[in-house]
Every structure is written in structure tokens, then in C-alpha cells.
Amino acid sequence: MGLNIKKFRAVVGSFTLIVILIVSGLAMPGVWATYRGVSLVVDTVSGSPGDDVYVAVSLVGNPGVAGFSLLVKFDCRVLTPLYVMQNPWLGGEVFISNVNRKMIVENYHYYHYYYYYHSYHYYYEWGDMLQLDYYHDFVDIGLSSMTVVWAASANVTTEKLFSICFKINDSALVGSTYISLAVTDLMDASRSSFFADISNGTVYIFPVTVWGNVTGTGYLHVGDLVRLAQYVAGIPGYELMGDSLYVADVDRDGRVTVSDIILVAQYLAVTGDVVLGVLQ
């Protein structure tokens, strides 16, 4: 009889524990959700030293997300983050990044001098002083990572989340550099966290193309103009090949003609706003 009572108490205790766990699960938000085929993807782009490149971050296979905190890492010796742009379709109530605070400070400098030289209001100068101190902190330490935080009141299934504008530093060497991603938080509207595979991005850095520089000196000069004319005239021994032939087509029409010579001459003479390397 005593053994049956013990069994009875054990059964009742187990049943009570199960009920408590079920009720607790209903009363508390989920702590984990499982979705398949979800990936955070960072774009791969290319550019040359001095260029601005735009790197998109997407949640491919988005099952419905209501908030994230993402850490983006990069080599600050190669890339400088300028600002972060939220995808307008993402919506939400909060979107913030420490890099955008830096951008505000850069705007502060612009507004300060603009209003100073035009004798207008000066309250812009006072309004952003705290941001100015924040910016100097970043300059001192060398920003090599950034955080992007977003939250919404309901799930959003848009895949593209935001884009980051990086400047490829003027001193960057030809090659490639990685942009890696780490997840601090990734949640749906029930505040349940979920996993996402991560596909990091790459920025490929190519040499700066100096259009019209057929002599290969790295800068445009009168010698290039003469060399172009010699090629167009068909003078033996002055043929253009490979990269030299490519940069000779400054008007990008697929041919090297007198039109290219005229454009280079105008560029060297600084006659108007002449742009080389674009379809005229």
C-alpha cells in the first residue's frame, strides 16, 4: 500500500510539473524558433581606390523578422564607412547605426560653414557639439566595426534590409577585402530568436583607370594626346594594344577615333566640364 502511495505521488508530481511547463510556455514569449533556408547575405562589389561602393545586406528566405542587431566588421585600413541606408520597404519603428551618428557630425561641419559664410543662424553649431565629440572618439580609435539595430511592432518579410556606403581608401592596395557579419540578435514578433546562415561579402579593388593615359604613366598628359593622334593616323610602330587600347576609347563608343582625341585635348585644356570614360 505504501508503495502505491509513492507511485501515486510520483505520478501526480510529474503531471503537475508538465502542467506548469505547458502553462509557462503559453504565458511566456517563445525563446527560440526554427526556420529552414534562412541566410544573411552581404553583397560582393568592386571598385577602385577613392570610389564609393554600396554593400547591401539581405535576409534571404526571411520567415518574418521584427528586430535585429547586427555587427558588421571590415578592415578600416581599406574601407571607411560613410553611412547606412535602410531599405524603405523594411519599415519598422527604429533604425539606427553608430555610423550614421558619424555622418551627422560630418553634416555639422558643412552646415556650420554654410551658415557662417552666409551670416544666417548659428544654432546648428551648438546643436551638434555632442555628436562632434562622438565623432572624434571614432577618429582616434579607427572604426573597424559597426552596429546596425532595427525593430518593428510586427513581422516584416522584406529580404533586403539595408545598404552600407563605404569609401575605398585612397591608400588601398589592389586586391580584395572581406566584410563579415555577426548576429547579436535576430527575432520575430513573438521575440523568439532564430538562426540564419551567414554569407560574408567581398570588396574587390582594381587599379584606378586613367582614361586616355595610353603611355601608362598613371596620369594624363600631352604625350598621351600625341600618342592617340599617332594611332588614329595609322603611323607604323604606334599601334595600341591591351590596356592602352582600352583606355584610349575615352568616349566609350567601342572605337578609337578623332572624337577621343578631341575629348582628351579638351580635358587637358580644361575647357568646360569634360568627363572621360563615360558614353558621350
C-alpha angles and dihedrals in degrees: 000000000000090000091053091051090053091050090048092051091048092051092047091047092050092047091049091050091051091050091049091051092048093048091046090051091053094046097046127061117256114270098201138024128190121218129166128223097018117146137174105217128193115201124244113227139166138217146138132262109289094025126122113229129190118221117193124208116205137181101220114203090017106193092192122301129197102177145006142176111200130183115211117197127195142153107272089197087067106026134039117196112226104178145328123239121203118220102250090220090060091071116171134141101266132038119161140154133182088230092060088057087058090051090054089057092051088052087050090063091050095048092044094057094038093055092040095056093043095047093235131132120328102198090101088069092056097039097066104038093113090051088052092057090047091053093051089054089058093047091052096051099036110241109247100159137032137197126223119193127187134168137177136184093237138027118281122198099194109129102206108072108176145324129233121213110215127183114218102228117246089237094053115127124229110268133065140300131195131236109203130193132212126186120227094169134358114173144162126223092278087059090247113148120225138189126249127184113238126227109188123212135235133213111208113205119208129185116273110264111230102198114219094016094125093156092064097233093131095245135064118254143152091276089066090052091053092046091052091051091050091052094047089048089055095234109174114251094027100086119143122224140171116350092000091058091046096053091042090072093078095161090052096226094130096256138080107229144141087285089069091048091052093050093050090048091051091047093051091045091049092229105164130319101322117178120191126204098035129102106268 
